[in-house]
Amino acid sequence: MTSLPRNFGSAFDLSSLKNPVTPQELAGVPITKENLMGDVLPASHAQVVVLICWSSRSTQSQAVMTALGQLHATDSAKPEGAGWLLGNVNVDTEPEVAQALQVKSVPLALAIVQEQVVPLFETVPTVPQLRMVIDKVLSLAAERGVGAPVSPSTSDVEEKLEPEEIKALEALDKGDFAEAKTVYREWLNRSPNNSLALLGLAQVELLIRIAGVDSDDVIARANLDPVDLALTKLAADCEIAQGNFEASFARLITAVKRASVEDRKDLREHLVALFALVDPADPILIRARQQLASALF
């Protein structure tokens, strides 16, 4: 758990920001510096607060926000209510909030319990996985006297999860990416082309590649040295993790165009692996696939 900076409440005047809010239906309460300090943190002593950090540049973060909104709406319809509060942080228009919450990439989900910030996940989980995460944090919070005990009504959901999926989630919860990768590969050996296993493997391999990396530094160095293909691929990874799909794809496609035949194969495989992390219907992905085909043929 981490605490917000003590000087956060007076750190920056958000009225100077001019970025427009994306016109879309948002899940949860939009979080600003003012309501975070004045409403959300005090409320976290009575109920768990879940925040989804998103960007208009990241369709993945918006998808997670929508899924969390649906989950919150389902819980709110229960006689006892949701038992947790949902807020969303637009990292593009609220940079100081994002900085205070230590947001390095989106999507990022956080829980706030008694004014303590608890990271939940940085990937794109399925709805059953979201259910498990929310129920777990509610149970842990209840042990600290925040909120009500969680009814053991989610066992049916857990039983529907594949055993490898549960093992991989447990490994990710511990930060053991190598173990999660092994489990996803075992799942694919048993069930080749399973879409959830393929997505999970692609996500964890990305997490392994960018672990401990200073994304801004890598991207800056790659911009200065586009001939370094290893640096180019790592920069593209960082941009994908930040939700900047267009920049990531453009970087690799540009590299493909000027690469040797042997290097082209490696770059293409890396690019296709990144394609797997993006919604197939995303116009950016569709355009990138067309551009890759043109570059190769």
N, C-alpha and C positions, 0 to 999 in steps of 0.2 A: 504493500500500500504506500501511496505517496500523498503528501499534503500540498495544497495550493500555496504559491509564494505568498508571504505575509503582506507584501506591498501590492498584491494583485489588484485590489479594489481601486487603487489610484494610479495604476500603471499607465493608462493610455486613454485618451478621449476618443471613443468610437465615432463621435459625430464627424470626425475628419475623414472617415472612410466613405468612398463614393461608389464602391462596387455594388451594382444592383442585385437584389435577391432574385434568384431564379424563379420564374412564375410557375410553380407546380404545387401540387398538394403535398404538404409535408406531414410526416408522422411525428406525433409528439409535439411538445412545446419548443419553439425556437429559443435557443439559449443565447443570451447576451451577457456581457460583463455584469450588468446591473442585476438581472434576475438570477444569475448564478450566485452572486454574493448575497442578495437580499432575500431570495425565495428558495432556491434549490438546495443550497448548503444547509440552511436551517431545517428544511423538510426531510433531509437525509437522516435526521435523528429519529424520525417516526416511521419512514418508509424507505425502501431501497429506491434509489434513483438510477435509471439506466440511460446513458447518453450514447447516441450513435453519431460519430463524427464523419461527415460526408463532404463531397464536393460536386459541383455541377459538372466537373470535368471527369468524374468517375461514375460510370454507369453501375459498376459493381457496388459502390457505396450507397447509391440510391436504391438498388435492389435490396440490400440488407436493411435499409431504413424502412422500405415498404413492408418487408417481411416482419420486422419488429413491430411495426404499426399494426399489422394484422393480428399478431400474437397478443399485443396489448389490448386490442379491441375485443378479442375473444375472452381474455381474462376479465376485462371490465364488465362483460355481460354476465359474469357469475354473480350469484346472490351476495357473496361476500366482497365483491369488487376485485379489481386486479391485484391489489397488494403491492404494486410497484408503480413508480412514475416513469414516464418516458419523455426524454428531451432530445432534440437534435442540434448539433453544432455544425453550422456551415463554415468550414475552415477558410473559405475564400473571403467571406464578409466579416468573420470574427477572428482575425489572426491572433489577437491577444488572448482570447479564450483558448484557442488551439495551443498557443505557446504555454499557457498556464497548465493545461492538461497534458503537456508533453506529447502532442500529436506529431508523429513523424511521417505517417502515411495514412491513407484511407482505403477501405473502410477500417475504422477502429471503434470498438464498443467498449465502454467503461461503465463501471458501477460506482456509485458514491454511497458509502455507508458511514454514518456519523462523521461526515465531512472528510472521510478518507477515500482516495481514488483507487479503485481496483481495476486493472486492465482485464478485459474479458476475452477478446479475440481480435485478430487483425486479418482474418481470412473471410471467405464468403461461405458461411455454414448453411447447411440445409435447415428446413423448418424444424425437423425433429432434433437436430443438434442445437438449434436456438432454444428449443423447449428445455433441453437438458441443462444448458448453461444458465438460463434464467432460474430454473427450479433450484439448481445448486447454489447460486448466489443468494436466493431467498432463504434457503435452509441455513446457510452459514450466517446470514444476517440475523435470523431468528435466534440463533445460539447466542448472539451478542445483545439480544433484547430489542432488535429492530424489526418491526413487522410481526406478522403472525406466523406460527409454524406452518410449513407447507404440507398439505395433505398428500399422502402417498398415492396420488392418482395418475402418476406418469409412468407406472410400470409397464402399461400396455405399449407406450411409445418406445420405451427402452427395449422391449422384447422384439419390436419390429426392426431394430437396428441390426445390421450384420455384425457378427462377433469381431471381425477385423476393424470395422468402423469404430466400435467402442474402444478397442485397444489403441487405435490411432488417435482418437480423441484424448484418451488418458495420457498418451505419450506427449501430445501437443500441449496438454494442460501442464505437464511437467517441464515443457521446453525442450524435450528430447526429440529433436527433428530427425535425427538419424534413425531412431527406433520407429518413428511414425512412417518414415520412408520405407523401411523394411516391411512394416505391416501392410502398407498400401500395395507393395509389390507382391506380397503373399496373397492379398485379396485378388489382384489381377491374375495371378497364376491359377487361382481357383475359379475366377469368373472373368475371363478375358473380355476386354472392351467394356467393362462395367463403367458407366459414365461417372458415377460418384467416386469410384476408385481412381479413375484417370484424372479427374479434377483434383482430388485430394493429393495425388502424387505430384501433379504439376505445381500445386500450391506449396507443398512442403519442400520440393526441390528449389523453388524460388526462394523460400525462406532461408534455406541452407546457403544458397549462393550470396545472399545479401546480408547475412548475419554479421553484425559488427562493422558493417560498411558505413562510411560517411557518404551518403548519397549525393549531397551537393558537391562535395569534393570530387567524387568519381565522375559525375556528369561534367563538371568544369574541365577536368583533365582530358576527358574523352573528346570534348569540343575542340581542345587545343591539339589533340593528337589522334585524328580520325583513322590513321593507319594502324594503330594498335588494336587488333581485332578482339583480343581478350578484354581490353578496357571498353571497347565499343559494346560488347555483349553485356558486360557488367552494368554499364550506364543504362542500357536498354532495360535491364532487370529493375534497376532503381526507378526508372520512369514508370514502368508498369506498376510497381508497388505504390507509387505516388498517385496512380490513377491517370497518368499522362500517357494514354495509349497511343495517341497520334504521334507524339514525339518519339516514343519508343520504336514504333513500327517504321517511321520514316528514317530513323537512324540506321536500323538494320537493313532496310531495303536499299538505302544509299550505299551501304557497305557491300551489299550483294552485287550491285551494278559494277563496282570497280575491282571486285575480288577475283582471284584466280579460280579455276574450275574446282580445285580441291577445297579452297577456303569457302567457296560458294555453298558447297554441300553442308559444311559445318554451320555456316550462318543461317542457311535455310532451315536446318533442323532446329536451331535455337529459336528462330522466329516462329516456326510452327508450334513449338512448345509454349511460347507466349500467347499465341492465338488461342490456345486451349483455356486460357484464364479469362477470356473476354466473352461476353454474351454473343452467341452466333448471329443474333439479329442486329447487333450494334453496327450502324453505318460506317463507323471508323474501321471496324474489322473487315466488313465487306469490301470497302475501298482498298484496304491494305492487301487483301488476298489478290485483288485484281492487279495491283501495282507489283506485287511479288511475281505473279505470272508473267507480266510484261518484262520484268527485269531478268527473268530466267530464260525466256524464249524470245 
